[in-house]
């Protein structure tokens, strides 16, 4: 019984080695990618481990001695040739079955097929890998795919950088027109209200002081700029992180163009209602905004339009869905890849 068991284990190992040799030969002759080779391999590492029992390892002490005894014997050589032919037939049938282009329409009724696009598999975010995203338009037509640069749309999410950029934007856009009047600006006499001594009252030199009604505001605000300096590389990194966050959430849509058939708002609402979990929409185009699209969305307070040069972190965070044209994506990527200098375009 022990000999038959060892013989069966040897046959399993020979079959496994045969499949590996055939896959290596095919990969070298027709340039099969390593990923495809892993798909064609009929067994994985777990099955490979199951072929080798503990009893067999105890008998031969190691896999090296086991392979030397198996494949150097004449009986194993004849068995190896038979296994090679049978494994080649099995592998050919497996390739034909997996990669055949013929389909049986009766086995896949059209009414049972879902019309929704398949959900993308979960991926690790922030690895700076290029992303493949479908391209469509306002008519939901398939316009192919577009590759998004990984160093722009797949950056690690850092809330501290986004927070710094948002504070910088809000401080820069603050008007700073607040103003109060000093003692020289308030109306009133400059006369001393009463004598310095003899009245029993506190001494004062003017009724326009801060302690009197209608007097000055001491240390009050004056018109000034609240802007502060933030490095360009930090501003650029914040925009990349905001774009990467929208891409990771599946809230980044790329359109072939932003052409709409009419300027009617009700027609644009038909497209907006098809978007899932969208309350505010930001549309970004390269160059001047389409006039029909501008007229169709000007009465919708939850839809805003921006040129690509005006895309910023704060606007992206205020809208939960971002729609960009292909030209706008290319312009943003070009802008992010431009070396930083003192005379470069706004980041």
C-alpha positions as CSV (number, residue, x, y, z in Angstrom):
1,X,0.0,0.0,0.0
2,X,2.9,2.3,0.7
3,X,4.4,1.8,-2.7
4,X,1.1,2.6,-4.5
5,X,0.7,5.7,-2.4
6,X,4.2,6.9,-3.3
7,X,3.6,6.1,-7.0
8,X,0.4,8.2,-7.1
9,X,2.2,11.1,-5.4
10,X,5.0,10.9,-8.0
11,X,2.4,10.9,-10.8
12,X,0.8,14.1,-9.4
13,X,4.2,15.8,-9.2
14,X,5.0,14.8,-12.8
15,X,1.7,16.1,-14.0
16,X,2.2,19.4,-12.2
17,X,5.8,19.8,-13.6
18,X,4.5,19.0,-17.1
19,X,1.9,21.8,-17.0
20,X,4.5,24.2,-15.8
21,X,6.8,23.3,-18.7
22,X,4.1,23.7,-21.2
23,X,3.1,27.1,-19.9
24,X,6.7,28.2,-20.0
25,X,7.0,27.0,-23.6
26,X,3.8,28.8,-24.6
27,X,4.9,32.0,-22.8
28,X,8.2,32.1,-24.6
29,X,6.7,31.3,-28.1
30,X,3.6,33.5,-28.1
31,X,4.7,36.1,-25.5
32,X,2.0,35.4,-22.9
33,X,2.0,37.9,-20.1
34,X,2.7,36.6,-16.5
35,X,-0.8,37.5,-15.5
36,X,-2.2,35.4,-18.3
37,X,0.0,32.5,-17.4
38,X,-1.4,32.6,-13.9
39,X,-4.9,32.4,-15.4
40,X,-4.0,29.4,-17.6
41,X,-2.3,27.5,-14.8
42,X,-4.9,24.8,-13.7
43,X,-3.5,24.6,-10.2
44,X,-2.5,27.2,-7.6
45,X,0.0,27.2,-4.8
46,X,-2.5,25.7,-2.4
47,X,-3.3,22.8,-4.6
48,X,0.4,22.3,-5.2
49,X,0.9,22.0,-1.5
50,X,-1.9,19.5,-1.2
51,X,-0.2,17.1,-3.7
52,X,2.8,16.7,-1.4
53,X,1.8,14.7,1.7
54,X,3.6,14.6,5.0
55,X,4.2,10.9,4.6
56,X,6.0,11.4,1.3
57,X,8.2,14.1,2.8
58,X,9.1,11.9,5.8
59,X,10.0,9.0,3.4
60,X,12.4,11.1,1.2
61,X,13.5,13.7,3.7
62,X,13.3,16.6,1.2
63,X,11.7,17.6,-2.1
64,X,15.1,17.8,-3.8
65,X,15.9,14.1,-3.2
66,X,12.3,13.2,-4.2
67,X,12.6,15.0,-7.5
68,X,16.1,13.5,-8.2
69,X,14.7,10.0,-7.6
70,X,11.5,10.5,-9.6
71,X,12.7,12.2,-12.8
72,X,16.0,10.4,-13.2
73,X,14.5,6.9,-13.3
74,X,13.6,5.2,-16.7
75,X,10.1,4.3,-15.6
76,X,9.4,7.9,-14.6
77,X,10.7,9.1,-18.0
78,X,8.1,7.0,-19.9
79,X,5.4,8.2,-17.6
80,X,6.7,11.8,-18.1
81,X,6.2,11.5,-21.9
82,X,2.7,10.2,-21.5
83,X,1.9,13.0,-19.0
84,X,3.3,15.6,-21.4
85,X,1.0,14.6,-24.2
86,X,-2.1,14.3,-22.0
87,X,-1.4,17.6,-20.2
88,X,-0.9,19.3,-23.6
89,X,-4.3,18.2,-24.7
90,X,-5.9,19.3,-21.5
91,X,-4.2,22.7,-21.7
92,X,-5.2,23.2,-25.3
93,X,-8.8,22.5,-24.4
94,X,-8.7,24.8,-21.4
95,X,-7.3,27.7,-23.6
96,X,-10.0,27.1,-26.2
97,X,-12.7,27.1,-23.6
98,X,-11.5,30.2,-21.7
99,X,-10.7,32.5,-24.7
100,X,-13.3,31.3,-27.2
101,X,-15.2,34.3,-28.8
102,X,-18.3,32.3,-29.7
103,X,-21.2,32.9,-27.4
104,X,-24.5,31.0,-27.0
105,X,-27.3,33.5,-27.1
106,X,-29.7,31.0,-25.7
107,X,-27.6,30.6,-22.5
108,X,-27.6,34.4,-21.9
109,X,-31.1,35.9,-22.5
110,X,-30.8,39.6,-23.1
111,X,-33.6,40.4,-20.7
112,X,-31.6,38.9,-17.8
113,X,-28.5,40.9,-18.5
114,X,-28.1,44.0,-16.4
115,X,-27.7,47.3,-18.3
116,X,-25.8,48.9,-15.4
117,X,-22.0,49.0,-15.7
118,X,-20.2,46.5,-13.5
119,X,-18.8,47.9,-10.3
120,X,-15.0,48.2,-10.3
121,X,-13.0,46.0,-8.0
122,X,-11.7,47.5,-4.9
123,X,-8.2,48.9,-5.3
124,X,-5.6,50.5,-3.0
125,X,-5.9,54.3,-3.0
126,X,-2.8,56.5,-3.1
127,X,-0.4,54.3,-5.0
128,X,0.0,56.9,-7.9
129,X,-1.2,54.3,-10.4
130,X,-2.8,55.4,-13.7
131,X,-6.6,55.0,-13.7
132,X,-8.8,53.8,-16.6
133,X,-12.1,55.7,-16.6
134,X,-15.0,55.5,-19.1
135,X,-15.8,58.5,-21.2
136,X,-19.4,59.5,-21.9
137,X,-21.5,62.6,-22.6
138,X,-24.9,64.2,-21.6
139,X,-26.7,61.6,-23.7
140,X,-25.0,58.7,-21.7
141,X,-23.3,57.4,-24.9
142,X,-20.2,55.3,-24.7
143,X,-17.2,57.3,-25.9
144,X,-14.4,54.8,-25.0
145,X,-12.0,55.2,-22.1
146,X,-9.4,57.6,-20.9
147,X,-6.3,57.1,-18.8
148,X,-5.9,59.4,-15.9
149,X,-2.4,60.2,-14.7
150,X,-1.7,58.5,-11.4
151,X,0.4,61.3,-10.0
152,X,-2.6,63.6,-10.3
153,X,-5.7,61.5,-9.8
154,X,-4.4,58.8,-7.4
155,X,-2.5,60.6,-4.7
156,X,-2.6,59.6,-1.0
157,X,-5.4,61.4,0.8
158,X,-4.0,63.9,3.4
159,X,-6.6,66.0,5.2
160,X,-4.0,68.3,6.7
161,X,-2.9,69.5,3.3
162,X,-6.5,70.0,2.2
163,X,-7.2,72.0,5.4
164,X,-4.2,74.3,4.8
165,X,-5.2,75.0,1.2
166,X,-8.9,75.7,2.2
167,X,-7.8,78.1,4.9
168,X,-5.5,79.8,2.4
169,X,-8.3,80.2,-0.1
170,X,-10.9,81.5,2.3
171,X,-8.4,84.0,3.8
172,X,-7.4,85.2,0.4
173,X,-11.0,85.7,-0.8
174,X,-11.9,87.6,2.4
175,X,-12.6,91.3,1.5
176,X,-11.1,92.9,4.5
177,X,-13.2,96.1,4.1
178,X,-14.0,96.3,7.8
179,X,-13.2,99.8,9.2
180,X,-13.7,101.8,12.4
181,X,-13.1,105.5,13.2
182,X,-10.3,106.8,15.2
183,X,-10.4,109.9,17.4
184,X,-9.4,112.1,14.5
185,X,-12.2,110.7,12.3
186,X,-15.3,110.8,14.6
187,X,-17.4,114.0,14.6
188,X,-17.3,116.2,17.6
189,X,-15.5,119.2,19.1
190,X,-11.9,119.2,20.1
191,X,-12.5,121.6,23.0
192,X,-11.7,120.5,26.5
193,X,-15.0,119.7,28.1
194,X,-14.2,121.3,31.5
195,X,-11.3,122.6,33.5
196,X,-8.6,120.3,34.7
197,X,-9.1,121.1,38.4
198,X,-11.8,122.5,40.6
199,X,-14.9,120.8,39.3
200,X,-14.6,117.5,41.2
201,X,-15.1,115.5,38.1
202,X,-12.6,113.3,36.3
203,X,-10.2,115.0,34.0
204,X,-10.8,114.8,30.3
205,X,-9.3,116.4,27.3
206,X,-11.9,115.5,24.6
207,X,-15.4,114.2,24.3
208,X,-14.3,112.1,21.3
209,X,-12.5,109.5,23.4
210,X,-13.4,105.8,23.5
211,X,-15.1,106.2,26.9
212,X,-17.8,108.5,25.6
213,X,-20.8,107.7,23.5
214,X,-20.1,108.5,19.9
215,X,-16.4,108.5,20.5
216,X,-13.7,106.6,18.8
217,X,-13.2,102.8,18.6
218,X,-9.9,102.0,20.2
219,X,-7.7,99.4,18.4
220,X,-10.6,98.7,16.0
221,X,-10.2,96.9,12.6
222,X,-9.0,98.7,9.6
223,X,-9.1,97.7,5.9
224,X,-6.4,95.1,5.2
225,X,-5.7,91.9,3.4
226,X,-6.1,88.6,5.3
227,X,-4.1,86.6,2.8
228,X,-1.0,84.7,3.8
229,X,1.6,82.9,1.9
230,X,1.3,79.2,1.1
231,X,3.9,77.4,-1.0
232,X,3.0,76.6,-4.5
233,X,3.9,72.9,-4.1
234,X,1.4,72.7,-1.2
235,X,-1.3,74.4,-3.2
236,X,-0.7,72.0,-6.1
237,X,-0.6,69.0,-3.8
238,X,-4.0,70.0,-2.4
239,X,-5.6,70.1,-5.8
240,X,-4.2,66.7,-6.6
241,X,-5.6,65.3,-3.4
242,X,-9.0,66.8,-4.0
243,X,-9.1,65.3,-7.5
244,X,-7.9,61.9,-6.2
245,X,-10.6,61.9,-3.5
246,X,-13.3,62.4,-6.1
247,X,-11.9,59.7,-8.3
248,X,-11.6,57.3,-5.5
249,X,-15.3,57.9,-4.5
250,X,-16.4,57.3,-8.1
251,X,-17.7,60.9,-8.2
252,X,-15.5,62.0,-11.1
253,X,-17.1,61.9,-14.6
254,X,-15.2,62.5,-17.8
255,X,-17.2,63.7,-20.8
256,X,-16.1,63.8,-24.5
257,X,-17.5,67.3,-24.7
258,X,-20.0,69.5,-22.9
259,X,-22.3,70.1,-25.8
260,X,-26.0,70.2,-25.0
261,X,-28.7,70.1,-27.7
262,X,-30.7,72.9,-26.2
263,X,-30.5,75.7,-23.6
264,X,-33.7,74.5,-21.8
265,X,-33.2,73.9,-18.1
266,X,-35.7,71.0,-18.0
267,X,-33.6,69.0,-20.5
268,X,-30.6,69.4,-18.3
269,X,-32.6,68.3,-15.2
270,X,-33.3,65.0,-17.0
271,X,-29.5,64.3,-16.9
272,X,-29.1,65.6,-13.4
273,X,-31.8,63.4,-12.0
274,X,-30.0,60.3,-13.4
275,X,-27.0,60.9,-11.2
276,X,-26.9,58.9,-8.0
277,X,-26.3,60.5,-4.7
278,X,-25.7,63.9,-6.2
279,X,-26.8,67.1,-4.5
280,X,-24.4,69.6,-6.0
281,X,-22.7,69.4,-9.4
282,X,-19.5,71.1,-10.6
283,X,-18.9,71.2,-14.4
284,X,-15.4,72.0,-15.6
285,X,-14.5,72.8,-19.2
286,X,-11.4,73.9,-20.9
287,X,-11.6,77.5,-22.0
288,X,-14.8,79.5,-22.2
289,X,-17.9,77.8,-20.9
290,X,-20.5,76.6,-23.4
291,X,-23.2,79.3,-23.8
292,X,-26.1,76.8,-24.1
293,X,-24.9,75.0,-21.0
294,X,-24.5,78.2,-19.1
295,X,-28.1,79.2,-19.9
296,X,-29.4,75.8,-19.0
297,X,-27.8,75.9,-15.6
298,X,-27.9,79.5,-14.5
299,X,-31.2,79.0,-12.6
300,X,-30.0,75.9,-10.8
301,X,-28.2,77.0,-7.6
302,X,-26.8,73.5,-7.1
303,X,-25.0,73.4,-10.5
304,X,-21.9,75.5,-11.1
305,X,-19.6,76.0,-14.1
306,X,-15.9,76.7,-14.0
307,X,-13.1,76.9,-16.6
308,X,-10.2,74.6,-16.1
309,X,-8.0,77.6,-15.0
310,X,-10.4,78.3,-12.1
311,X,-10.6,74.8,-10.7
312,X,-9.7,74.9,-7.0
313,X,-9.8,72.7,-3.9
314,X,-12.6,74.7,-2.1
315,X,-15.0,74.4,-5.1
316,X,-14.3,70.7,-5.4
317,X,-15.1,70.1,-1.8
318,X,-18.4,72.2,-2.0
319,X,-19.7,69.9,-4.7
320,X,-20.1,66.1,-4.3
321,X,-19.9,65.3,-8.0
322,X,-17.3,66.6,-10.5
323,X,-17.8,66.5,-14.3
324,X,-14.8,67.4,-16.5
325,X,-14.4,67.4,-20.2
326,X,-11.4,65.5,-21.8
327,X,-9.8,68.8,-22.7
328,X,-10.1,70.0,-19.2
329,X,-8.5,66.9,-17.8
330,X,-5.6,67.2,-20.2
331,X,-5.2,70.9,-19.3
332,X,-5.2,70.1,-15.6
333,X,-2.6,67.3,-16.0
334,X,-0.4,69.6,-18.1
335,X,-0.7,72.3,-15.4
336,X,0.2,69.8,-12.7
337,X,3.2,68.6,-14.6
338,X,4.6,72.1,-15.3
339,X,7.7,72.8,-13.2
340,X,7.0,75.3,-10.4
341,X,8.6,78.7,-10.8
342,X,7.9,82.2,-9.6
343,X,6.3,83.2,-12.9
344,X,4.2,80.1,-13.5
345,X,0.4,80.1,-13.8
346,X,-1.8,80.0,-10.6
347,X,-1.8,76.6,-8.9
